Amino acid sequence: MSSIAGAPFEEKLSFYYGHLYPYRQMAEWLSYAGGEHESILARREFTFTLKDDIYVRYRSFASVEEFQQEVKKACPFKIDLGAVYNGEPSKKKGYAEGAFYPVQREIVFDIDLSDYDDVRACCEGASICSKCWAFMAVAIRVLNKVCREEFGFENLLFVYSGRRGVHCWVADERARTYSNEVRSALTDYLFVVTGNEKTAKKTNLREPLHPTFQSLYHEVLLPAFLKDLLPVQDFIRTEAQADFLLKMVNNDDIVAKLRSKWRSSHDVPGVSVARWKDLEKECTAHRLESTLIEIVYTYTYPRLDANVTRQMNHLLKAPFCVHPKSERLCVILDPSKLSSFNPDEVPTLTQLIEQYGKAKGSNDENSSPVLQEAVSNFEKLFLKPLRSSLMKKKVKVEGALQW
Protein backbone atom coordinates (compact mmCIF):
# COMPACT_ATOMS: atom_id res chain seq x y z
CA MET A 1 0.00 0.00 0.00
CA SER A 2 3.01 2.33 0.32
CA SER A 3 2.92 3.07 -3.42
CA ILE A 4 -0.72 4.17 -3.21
CA ALA A 5 -0.16 6.15 0.00
CA GLY A 6 2.49 8.18 -1.83
CA ALA A 7 0.37 8.66 -4.96
CA PRO A 8 -1.34 11.90 -6.07
CA PHE A 9 -4.46 12.95 -4.17
CA GLU A 10 -6.90 11.80 -6.86
CA GLU A 11 -5.44 8.30 -6.93
CA LYS A 12 -5.56 7.99 -3.14
CA LEU A 13 -9.13 9.29 -3.12
CA SER A 14 -10.12 6.69 -5.70
CA PHE A 15 -8.69 3.98 -3.45
CA TYR A 16 -10.59 5.40 -0.47
CA TYR A 17 -13.90 5.33 -2.34
CA GLY A 18 -13.15 1.85 -3.61
CA HIS A 19 -12.17 0.24 -0.31
CA LEU A 20 -13.01 2.36 2.71
CA TYR A 21 -15.94 4.76 2.29
CA PRO A 22 -18.97 3.75 4.48
CA TYR A 23 -21.64 3.63 1.75
CA ARG A 24 -24.07 1.43 3.69
CA GLN A 25 -24.15 3.65 6.77
CA MET A 26 -24.46 6.83 4.73
CA ALA A 27 -27.31 5.39 2.67
CA GLU A 28 -29.10 4.20 5.81
CA TRP A 29 -29.03 7.72 7.21
CA LEU A 30 -30.07 9.45 4.00
CA SER A 31 -32.91 7.00 3.32
CA TYR A 32 -34.06 7.20 6.95
CA ALA A 33 -34.02 3.43 7.40
CA GLY A 34 -36.13 2.50 4.36
CA GLY A 35 -39.70 1.34 4.93
CA GLU A 36 -42.09 4.25 4.54
CA HIS A 37 -39.04 6.39 3.76
CA GLU A 38 -37.72 4.20 0.97
CA SER A 39 -38.03 6.92 -1.68
CA ILE A 40 -36.17 9.55 0.35
CA LEU A 41 -32.71 8.49 -0.85
CA ALA A 42 -33.82 8.60 -4.49
CA ARG A 43 -35.11 12.16 -4.05
CA ARG A 44 -32.04 13.50 -2.23
CA GLU A 45 -29.78 15.91 -4.10
CA PHE A 46 -26.09 15.02 -4.18
CA THR A 47 -23.62 17.51 -5.61
CA PHE A 48 -20.18 16.39 -6.77
CA THR A 49 -17.18 18.70 -6.98
CA LEU A 50 -14.80 17.02 -9.37
CA LYS A 51 -11.16 17.65 -10.22
CA ASP A 52 -10.39 21.20 -11.40
CA ASP A 53 -13.48 22.47 -9.51
CA ILE A 54 -16.00 21.03 -11.93
CA TYR A 55 -19.35 21.36 -10.15
CA VAL A 56 -22.11 18.83 -10.85
CA ARG A 57 -25.46 19.44 -9.13
CA TYR A 58 -28.69 17.45 -8.93
CA ARG A 59 -27.25 13.95 -8.83
CA SER A 60 -29.52 11.34 -7.24
CA PHE A 61 -29.38 7.59 -6.63
CA ALA A 62 -32.14 5.03 -6.26
CA SER A 63 -30.11 2.63 -4.09
CA VAL A 64 -26.94 2.26 -2.09
CA GLU A 65 -25.51 0.16 -4.94
CA GLU A 66 -26.07 2.96 -7.45
CA PHE A 67 -24.66 5.50 -5.00
CA GLN A 68 -21.53 3.41 -4.55
CA GLN A 69 -21.12 2.78 -8.26
CA GLU A 70 -21.40 6.44 -9.22
CA VAL A 71 -19.09 7.71 -6.47
CA LYS A 72 -16.41 5.21 -7.47
CA LYS A 73 -16.82 6.20 -11.10
CA ALA A 74 -16.77 9.99 -10.59
CA CYS A 75 -14.26 10.12 -7.69
CA PRO A 76 -15.58 13.48 -6.42
CA PHE A 77 -13.16 15.69 -4.51
CA LYS A 78 -16.16 16.75 -2.41
CA ILE A 79 -19.70 15.46 -1.91
CA ASP A 80 -22.33 17.97 -0.82
CA LEU A 81 -25.78 17.01 0.39
CA GLY A 82 -28.84 19.05 -0.51
CA ALA A 83 -32.55 18.79 0.12
CA VAL A 84 -34.99 15.98 -0.51
CA TYR A 85 -37.24 17.05 -3.40
CA ASN A 86 -40.71 16.09 -4.56
CA GLY A 87 -39.07 14.15 -7.39
CA GLU A 88 -35.70 12.72 -8.36
CA PRO A 89 -33.13 15.52 -8.78
CA SER A 90 -31.49 13.70 -11.70
CA LYS A 91 -34.80 14.17 -13.58
CA LYS A 92 -35.16 17.85 -12.68
CA LYS A 93 -35.07 19.01 -16.32
CA GLY A 94 -38.26 17.09 -17.02
CA TYR A 95 -40.29 19.23 -14.62
CA ALA A 96 -42.14 22.40 -15.58
CA GLU A 97 -40.88 25.63 -14.02
CA GLY A 98 -41.90 25.76 -10.37
CA ALA A 99 -43.04 22.12 -10.31
CA PHE A 100 -39.78 20.81 -8.82
CA TYR A 101 -39.21 21.91 -5.22
CA PRO A 102 -37.67 20.79 -1.91
CA VAL A 103 -39.94 19.07 0.61
CA GLN A 104 -37.57 18.32 3.45
CA ARG A 105 -34.01 18.81 4.64
CA GLU A 106 -32.16 18.50 7.93
CA ILE A 107 -31.62 21.74 9.82
CA VAL A 108 -27.93 22.41 9.36
CA PHE A 109 -25.44 24.71 11.08
CA ASP A 110 -22.03 25.67 9.73
CA ILE A 111 -19.35 27.25 11.93
CA ASP A 112 -15.96 28.32 10.59
CA LEU A 113 -12.98 29.22 12.78
CA SER A 114 -11.89 31.95 10.38
CA ASP A 115 -14.93 33.91 11.62
CA TYR A 116 -13.21 34.05 15.03
CA ASP A 117 -10.10 35.82 13.74
CA ASP A 118 -10.92 38.99 15.68
CA VAL A 119 -10.75 37.10 19.01
CA ARG A 120 -8.47 34.09 18.61
CA ALA A 121 -4.79 34.80 19.23
CA CYS A 122 -3.08 31.58 18.13
CA CYS A 123 -4.07 31.23 14.45
CA GLU A 124 -5.83 33.05 11.63
CA GLY A 125 -7.45 32.30 8.29
CA ALA A 126 -7.51 28.61 7.40
CA SER A 127 -5.10 27.64 10.20
CA ILE A 128 -6.32 25.70 13.22
CA CYS A 129 -4.67 24.19 16.28
CA SER A 130 -5.66 22.49 19.52
CA LYS A 131 -5.76 25.87 21.28
CA CYS A 132 -8.36 27.48 19.04
CA TRP A 133 -10.33 24.24 18.80
CA ALA A 134 -11.74 25.33 22.17
CA PHE A 135 -13.88 27.88 20.30
CA MET A 136 -15.43 25.05 18.28
CA ALA A 137 -15.92 22.92 21.39
CA VAL A 138 -17.93 25.71 23.01
CA ALA A 139 -19.99 26.15 19.84
CA ILE A 140 -20.89 22.46 19.81
CA ARG A 141 -21.86 22.49 23.48
CA VAL A 142 -24.13 25.48 22.87
CA LEU A 143 -25.86 23.97 19.85
CA ASN A 144 -26.22 20.60 21.55
CA LYS A 145 -27.79 22.16 24.64
CA VAL A 146 -30.14 24.53 22.80
CA CYS A 147 -31.28 22.02 20.18
CA ARG A 148 -32.02 19.32 22.74
CA GLU A 149 -33.31 21.34 25.70
CA GLU A 150 -34.92 24.34 24.01
CA PHE A 151 -36.32 22.74 20.86
CA GLY A 152 -36.59 19.11 21.96
CA PHE A 153 -34.59 17.67 19.07
CA GLU A 154 -33.03 14.24 19.61
CA ASN A 155 -31.10 13.27 16.46
CA LEU A 156 -28.04 15.52 16.19
CA LEU A 157 -24.91 14.81 14.20
CA PHE A 158 -21.74 16.88 14.71
CA VAL A 159 -19.00 16.64 12.09
CA TYR A 160 -15.49 18.08 11.87
CA SER A 161 -15.19 19.58 8.40
CA GLY A 162 -11.65 18.32 7.83
CA ARG A 163 -9.96 21.69 8.08
CA ARG A 164 -11.25 24.61 10.17
CA GLY A 165 -14.95 24.15 10.81
CA VAL A 166 -17.79 22.18 12.32
CA HIS A 167 -21.14 21.13 10.85
CA CYS A 168 -24.27 20.18 12.79
CA TRP A 169 -27.12 18.18 11.25
CA VAL A 170 -30.50 18.02 13.03
CA ALA A 171 -32.26 14.99 11.60
CA ASP A 172 -35.54 14.80 13.55
CA GLU A 173 -38.49 14.50 11.17
CA ARG A 174 -40.05 17.64 12.64
CA ALA A 175 -36.88 19.58 11.89
CA ARG A 176 -36.54 18.13 8.38
CA THR A 177 -39.99 19.38 7.38
CA TYR A 178 -39.62 22.95 8.68
CA SER A 179 -40.35 25.59 6.05
CA ASN A 180 -37.80 28.25 5.10
CA GLU A 181 -39.79 30.74 7.19
CA VAL A 182 -39.46 28.60 10.32
CA ARG A 183 -35.78 28.00 9.60
CA SER A 184 -35.23 31.75 9.27
CA ALA A 185 -37.01 32.41 12.56
CA LEU A 186 -34.90 29.77 14.30
CA THR A 187 -31.74 31.27 12.79
CA ASP A 188 -32.67 34.77 13.91
CA TYR A 189 -33.29 33.46 17.43
CA LEU A 190 -29.86 31.80 17.60
CA PHE A 191 -27.91 34.47 15.71
CA VAL A 192 -26.37 36.47 18.58
CA VAL A 193 -22.90 37.66 17.48
CA THR A 194 -23.72 40.14 14.72
CA GLY A 195 -21.09 42.87 14.90
CA ASN A 196 -17.97 43.45 12.82
CA GLU A 197 -14.70 45.34 13.16
CA LYS A 198 -16.52 48.68 12.65
CA THR A 199 -19.03 48.21 15.48
CA ALA A 200 -18.30 48.46 19.20
CA LYS A 201 -21.31 46.37 20.20
CA LYS A 202 -20.85 42.86 18.80
CA THR A 203 -24.05 41.16 19.96
CA ASN A 204 -27.79 41.70 19.71
CA LEU A 205 -28.47 40.63 23.31
CA ARG A 206 -31.24 42.49 25.09
CA GLU A 207 -32.05 43.08 28.74
CA PRO A 208 -33.48 41.32 30.59
CA LEU A 209 -31.58 38.40 29.15
CA HIS A 210 -33.79 35.58 27.84
CA PRO A 211 -33.71 32.55 30.23
CA THR A 212 -32.13 30.40 27.50
CA PHE A 213 -29.23 32.81 27.03
CA GLN A 214 -28.93 33.32 30.78
CA SER A 215 -28.55 29.56 31.20
CA LEU A 216 -26.04 29.32 28.36
CA TYR A 217 -23.96 32.06 29.94
CA HIS A 218 -23.72 30.49 33.39
CA GLU A 219 -23.54 26.81 32.38
CA VAL A 220 -21.48 26.87 29.18
CA LEU A 221 -20.01 30.17 28.05
CA LEU A 222 -18.56 31.71 31.21
CA PRO A 223 -16.94 28.46 32.46
CA ALA A 224 -15.37 27.89 29.03
CA PHE A 225 -14.23 31.51 28.84
CA LEU A 226 -12.51 31.38 32.22
CA LYS A 227 -11.00 27.89 31.93
CA ASP A 228 -10.42 27.04 28.25
CA LEU A 229 -10.07 30.36 26.45
CA LEU A 230 -8.86 33.29 28.54
CA PRO A 231 -5.76 31.64 30.07
CA VAL A 232 -4.92 29.68 26.91
CA GLN A 233 -5.57 32.29 24.23
CA ASP A 234 -4.31 35.13 26.44
CA PHE A 235 -6.35 37.40 24.18
CA ILE A 236 -6.27 40.60 26.26
CA ARG A 237 -2.45 40.72 26.29
CA THR A 238 -1.48 43.25 23.61
CA GLU A 239 -2.51 46.89 23.33
CA ALA A 240 -4.66 46.14 20.27
CA GLN A 241 -6.39 43.27 22.07
CA ALA A 242 -7.05 45.45 25.10
CA ASP A 243 -8.50 48.18 22.86
CA PHE A 244 -10.78 45.61 21.20
CA LEU A 245 -12.10 44.62 24.62
CA LEU A 246 -12.49 48.14 26.02
CA LYS A 247 -14.48 49.33 23.01
CA MET A 248 -17.27 47.10 24.30
CA VAL A 249 -17.29 48.92 27.67
CA ASN A 250 -19.75 51.81 27.55
CA ASN A 251 -18.27 53.73 30.46
CA ASP A 252 -15.55 56.31 29.82
CA ASP A 253 -14.28 56.30 33.42
CA ILE A 254 -13.69 52.54 33.43
CA VAL A 255 -12.02 52.65 30.02
CA ALA A 256 -9.69 55.50 30.98
CA LYS A 257 -8.76 53.89 34.31
CA LEU A 258 -7.97 50.48 32.81
CA ARG A 259 -6.09 51.90 29.83
CA SER A 260 -3.85 53.77 32.26
CA LYS A 261 -3.38 50.75 34.53
CA TRP A 262 -2.64 48.34 31.68
CA ARG A 263 -0.24 50.60 29.76
CA SER A 264 2.85 49.25 31.50
CA SER A 265 1.96 45.57 31.17
CA HIS A 266 1.28 45.16 27.45
CA ASP A 267 2.67 41.95 25.92
CA VAL A 268 3.38 40.34 29.29
CA PRO A 269 2.51 36.64 28.86
CA GLY A 270 -0.43 35.52 30.98
CA VAL A 271 -1.59 39.04 31.83
CA SER A 272 -5.06 38.50 30.38
CA VAL A 273 -6.42 36.74 33.48
CA ALA A 274 -5.43 39.65 35.72
CA ARG A 275 -6.86 42.17 33.26
CA TRP A 276 -10.18 40.33 33.18
CA LYS A 277 -10.31 40.45 36.99
CA ASP A 278 -9.69 44.21 36.79
CA LEU A 279 -12.57 44.60 34.37
CA GLU A 280 -14.85 42.39 36.48
CA LYS A 281 -14.14 44.51 39.55
CA GLU A 282 -14.87 47.80 37.77
CA CYS A 283 -18.01 46.59 36.00
CA THR A 284 -19.39 45.11 39.22
CA ALA A 285 -18.75 48.37 41.07
CA HIS A 286 -20.60 50.31 38.34
CA ARG A 287 -23.39 47.71 38.09
CA LEU A 288 -22.43 46.84 34.54
CA GLU A 289 -22.70 43.06 34.79
CA SER A 290 -24.50 43.10 31.42
CA THR A 291 -21.29 44.41 29.85
CA LEU A 292 -19.38 41.38 31.12
CA ILE A 293 -22.05 39.08 29.72
CA GLU A 294 -21.90 40.75 26.32
CA ILE A 295 -18.11 40.48 26.24
CA VAL A 296 -18.15 36.77 27.12
CA TYR A 297 -20.76 36.16 24.41
CA THR A 298 -18.60 38.02 21.90
CA TYR A 299 -15.62 35.76 22.60
CA THR A 300 -17.42 32.44 23.01
CA TYR A 301 -20.85 32.20 21.35
CA PRO A 302 -21.10 30.24 18.05
CA ARG A 303 -20.57 32.41 14.99
CA LEU A 304 -23.11 30.82 12.70
CA ASP A 305 -23.22 31.10 8.93
CA ALA A 306 -26.85 32.17 8.91
CA ASN A 307 -27.44 31.62 5.18
CA VAL A 308 -26.63 27.91 5.50
CA THR A 309 -29.41 27.41 8.04
CA ARG A 310 -32.13 29.62 6.53
CA GLN A 311 -32.72 27.82 3.24
CA MET A 312 -33.94 24.25 2.81
CA ASN A 313 -32.03 23.78 -0.46
CA HIS A 314 -28.62 24.94 0.83
CA LEU A 315 -25.78 22.49 0.26
CA LEU A 316 -23.44 21.21 2.97
CA LYS A 317 -20.45 18.88 2.76
CA ALA A 318 -21.21 15.26 3.62
CA PRO A 319 -19.53 13.42 6.51
CA PHE A 320 -16.64 11.10 5.59
CA CYS A 321 -15.45 13.35 2.78
CA VAL A 322 -11.72 14.04 2.63
CA HIS A 323 -10.73 17.70 2.60
CA PRO A 324 -8.64 18.20 -0.57
CA LYS A 325 -6.24 20.69 1.05
CA SER A 326 -5.65 19.18 4.48
CA GLU A 327 -6.39 15.61 3.25
CA ARG A 328 -8.05 15.03 6.63
CA LEU A 329 -11.23 13.04 7.06
CA CYS A 330 -14.54 14.68 7.97
CA VAL A 331 -15.05 12.70 11.17
CA ILE A 332 -17.98 12.40 13.55
CA LEU A 333 -17.58 14.30 16.83
CA ASP A 334 -18.67 13.09 20.24
CA PRO A 335 -20.05 16.09 22.22
CA SER A 336 -19.05 14.36 25.47
CA LYS A 337 -15.38 14.12 24.44
CA LEU A 338 -14.68 17.51 22.89
CA SER A 339 -11.87 18.42 25.28
CA SER A 340 -9.81 15.46 24.10
CA PHE A 341 -10.34 16.11 20.38
CA ASN A 342 -7.32 17.48 18.52
CA PRO A 343 -7.76 18.51 14.85
CA ASP A 344 -4.08 17.81 14.22
CA GLU A 345 -4.68 14.15 15.10
CA VAL A 346 -7.55 13.60 12.68
CA PRO A 347 -6.44 10.90 10.21
CA THR A 348 -5.27 11.90 6.78
CA LEU A 349 -6.03 10.04 3.59
CA THR A 350 -2.49 8.71 3.49
CA GLN A 351 -2.76 7.36 7.04
CA LEU A 352 -6.07 5.62 6.25
CA ILE A 353 -4.53 3.85 3.27
CA GLU A 354 -1.39 2.85 5.16
CA GLN A 355 -3.50 1.39 7.97
CA TYR A 356 -5.63 -0.48 5.46
CA GLY A 357 -2.50 -2.08 4.05
CA LYS A 358 -1.28 -3.19 7.47
CA ALA A 359 -4.65 -4.57 8.56
CA LYS A 360 -5.75 -6.09 5.25
CA GLY A 361 -7.08 -9.58 5.67
CA SER A 362 -9.11 -8.90 8.80
CA ASN A 363 -12.80 -9.73 8.88
CA ASP A 364 -13.85 -6.12 9.38
CA GLU A 365 -15.88 -4.32 6.74
CA ASN A 366 -13.04 -1.87 6.37
CA SER A 367 -9.53 -2.50 7.60
CA SER A 368 -8.44 0.88 8.88
CA PRO A 369 -8.69 1.12 12.68
CA VAL A 370 -9.14 4.92 12.76
CA LEU A 371 -11.87 4.72 10.13
CA GLN A 372 -13.51 1.89 12.05
CA GLU A 373 -13.60 4.19 15.07
CA ALA A 374 -15.10 7.02 13.02
CA VAL A 375 -17.79 4.75 11.57
CA SER A 376 -18.44 3.26 15.00
CA ASN A 377 -19.04 6.76 16.36
CA PHE A 378 -21.44 7.40 13.48
CA GLU A 379 -23.32 4.23 14.38
CA LYS A 380 -23.30 4.74 18.15
CA LEU A 381 -23.88 8.48 18.39
CA PHE A 382 -26.26 8.98 15.48
CA LEU A 383 -27.57 5.98 13.55
CA LYS A 384 -28.59 3.92 16.59
CA PRO A 385 -30.61 6.76 18.21
CA LEU A 386 -32.07 7.57 14.80
CA ARG A 387 -33.23 3.96 14.33
CA SER A 388 -34.84 4.10 17.75
CA SER A 389 -36.69 7.31 16.89
CA LEU A 390 -37.95 5.89 13.61
CA MET A 391 -39.06 2.68 15.30
CA LYS A 392 -40.97 4.60 17.99
CA LYS A 393 -42.80 6.53 15.31
CA LYS A 394 -43.60 3.35 13.39
CA VAL A 395 -45.02 1.68 16.50
CA LYS A 396 -47.06 4.78 17.28
CA VAL A 397 -48.50 4.94 13.76
CA GLU A 398 -49.31 1.21 13.73
CA GLY A 399 -50.98 1.52 17.15
CA ALA A 400 -53.11 4.39 15.91
CA LEU A 401 -54.17 2.39 12.85
CA GLN A 402 -55.13 -0.63 14.97
CA TRP A 403 -57.15 1.62 17.27
MONORCOR-V838893 format. One record per pair of residues at least 6 apart in sequence whose ideal C-beta (glycine too) atoms are under 8 Angstrom apart, sorted by the first residue. I is the first residue (numbers start at 1). J is the second residue. Records with the same first field share a line. If there is no record, write none. Layout:
# MONORCOR-V838893
I=J + J
This chain:
# MONORCOR-V838893
1=353 + 354 + 356 + 357 + 358 + 360
2=354 + 357
4=11 + 12 + 15 + 353 + 357
5=12 + 350 + 353 + 354 + 357
6=350
7=15
9=77 + 324 + 327 + 349
10=51 + 75 + 77
12=327 + 349 + 350 + 353
13=75 + 77 + 322 + 349
14=72 + 75
15=353
16=322 + 349 + 352 + 353
17=71 + 72 + 75
18=72
19=356 + 366
20=352 + 353 + 356 + 366 + 368 + 371
21=68 + 71 + 320
22=320 + 366 + 371 + 375 + 378
23=64 + 67 + 68 + 71
24=64 + 365
25=375 + 378 + 379 + 383
26=67 + 318 + 319 + 320
27=41 + 63 + 64 + 67
28=34 + 383
29=171 + 382 + 383 + 386
30=40 + 41 + 44 + 81
31=37 + 38 + 40 + 41
32=40 + 173 + 386 + 390
33=386 + 387 + 390
35=390 + 394
36=394
37=390
40=84 + 104
41=61 + 62 + 63 + 64 + 67
42=60 + 61 + 62 + 63 + 88
43=60 + 84 + 85 + 86 + 87 + 88 + 89 + 103
44=60 + 61 + 81 + 82 + 83 + 84 + 85 + 89
45=57 + 58 + 59 + 60 + 81 + 82 + 83 + 84 + 85 + 89 + 313 + 315
46=59 + 60 + 61 + 67 + 79 + 80 + 81 + 82 + 89
47=55 + 56 + 57 + 58 + 59 + 79 + 80 + 81 + 82 + 315
48=55 + 56 + 59 + 74 + 76 + 78 + 79 + 80
49=55 + 56 + 76 + 77 + 78 + 79 + 80
50=56 + 74 + 75 + 76 + 77
51=75 + 77
56=74 + 76
57=82 + 89
58=89 + 90 + 92
59=70 + 89 + 90
60=88 + 89 + 90 + 91
61=67 + 70
62=88
71=79
77=324
78=317 + 321 + 324
79=317 + 318 + 321
80=315 + 316 + 317 + 318
81=315 + 316 + 317 + 318
82=89 + 102 + 105 + 313 + 314 + 315
83=102 + 103 + 104 + 105 + 312 + 313
84=102 + 103 + 104 + 105 + 176
85=92 + 100 + 101 + 102 + 103
86=100 + 101 + 102 + 103
87=95 + 100
92=100
102=312 + 313
103=177
104=176 + 177 + 312
105=176 + 312 + 313 + 314
106=169 + 170 + 171 + 175 + 176
107=153 + 169 + 170 + 175 + 176 + 178 + 183 + 186 + 309
108=167 + 168 + 169 + 170 + 308 + 309 + 314 + 316
109=143 + 167 + 168 + 170 + 302 + 304 + 305 + 308 + 309
110=165 + 166 + 167 + 304 + 305 + 308 + 309 + 316
111=136 + 139 + 165 + 166 + 167 + 168 + 302 + 303 + 304 + 305
112=164 + 165 + 303 + 305
113=120 + 123 + 128 + 132 + 135 + 136 + 164 + 165
114=124 + 125 + 126 + 164
115=303 + 305
116=132 + 135 + 303
117=124 + 125
118=197 + 244
119=135 + 233 + 235 + 244 + 298 + 299
120=132 + 135 + 233 + 235
121=233 + 234 + 235 + 237 + 241
122=129 + 131 + 132 + 233
123=129 + 131 + 132
126=163 + 164 + 325
127=164
128=163 + 164 + 343
129=343 + 344
130=342 + 343 + 344
131=232 + 233
132=233
133=341 + 342 + 343
134=224 + 228 + 229 + 232 + 233
135=229 + 300
136=165 + 166 + 338
137=224 + 228 + 338 + 339 + 341
138=220 + 221 + 224 + 228 + 229 + 300 + 301 + 302
139=166 + 301 + 302 + 303
140=158 + 166 + 168 + 333 + 335 + 338
141=220 + 224 + 335 + 338
142=216 + 220 + 221 + 301 + 302
143=156 + 158 + 168 + 302
144=156 + 158 + 335
145=215 + 216 + 219 + 220
146=190 + 212 + 216
147=153 + 156 + 168 + 170
148=154 + 156
150=212
151=175 + 186
153=170 + 172 + 174 + 175
154=172 + 385 + 389
155=170 + 171 + 172 + 382 + 385 + 386 + 389
156=168 + 169 + 170 + 171 + 335 + 382
157=168 + 169 + 171 + 319 + 332 + 378 + 381 + 382
158=166 + 167 + 168 + 332 + 333 + 335
159=166 + 167 + 168 + 169 + 319 + 330 + 331 + 332 + 333
160=166 + 330 + 331 + 332 + 333 + 341 + 343 + 346
161=167 + 317 + 323 + 330
162=317 + 321 + 322 + 323 + 326 + 328 + 329 + 330 + 346
163=323 + 325 + 326 + 328
166=333
167=316 + 317 + 319
169=316
171=382 + 386
172=389
173=389 + 393
178=186 + 312
179=312
180=310 + 311 + 312
183=309 + 310 + 311 + 312
184=310
186=309
187=304 + 306 + 309 + 310
190=302 + 304
191=204 + 304 + 306
192=203 + 204 + 205 + 213 + 297 + 301
193=202 + 203 + 297 + 298 + 301 + 302 + 303
194=202 + 203 + 204
195=201 + 202 + 203 + 298
200=247 + 248 + 250
201=248 + 294
202=248 + 294 + 297 + 298
203=294 + 297 + 298 + 301
205=213 + 290 + 293 + 294 + 297
207=290
209=217 + 290 + 293
213=297
216=301
217=293 + 296 + 297
221=296 + 297 + 300 + 301
222=296
224=300
225=296 + 299 + 300
228=339
229=235 + 299 + 300
230=236 + 272 + 273 + 276
231=270 + 272 + 273
233=272
234=269 + 270 + 271 + 272
235=241 + 272 + 299
236=242 + 245 + 271 + 272 + 275 + 276
237=266 + 267 + 268 + 269 + 270 + 271 + 272
238=266 + 267
239=266 + 267
241=272
242=258 + 259 + 262 + 266 + 275
245=275 + 279 + 295
246=255 + 258 + 259
248=291 + 294 + 295 + 298
249=255 + 258 + 279 + 283 + 288 + 291 + 295
250=288 + 291
251=282 + 286 + 288 + 291
253=286
254=279 + 282 + 283 + 286 + 288
257=282
258=275 + 278 + 279 + 282
261=278
262=271 + 275 + 278
265=271 + 275
279=292 + 295
280=292
282=288
283=289 + 291 + 292
307=314
308=314 + 316
317=330
318=330
319=330 + 331 + 332 + 378
320=329 + 330 + 331 + 374 + 378
321=329 + 330
322=328 + 329 + 330 + 349
323=330
326=348
327=348 + 349 + 350
328=343 + 346 + 347 + 348 + 349
329=346 + 347 + 348 + 349 + 352 + 370 + 371 + 374
331=346 + 347 + 374 + 377
332=374 + 377 + 378 + 381 + 382
333=341 + 377
334=341 + 377 + 381
347=355 + 368 + 370 + 371 + 374
351=370
352=368 + 370 + 371
353=368
355=367 + 368 + 369 + 370 + 371
356=366 + 367 + 368
359=367 + 368 + 369
360=367
361=367
364=372
366=372 + 375
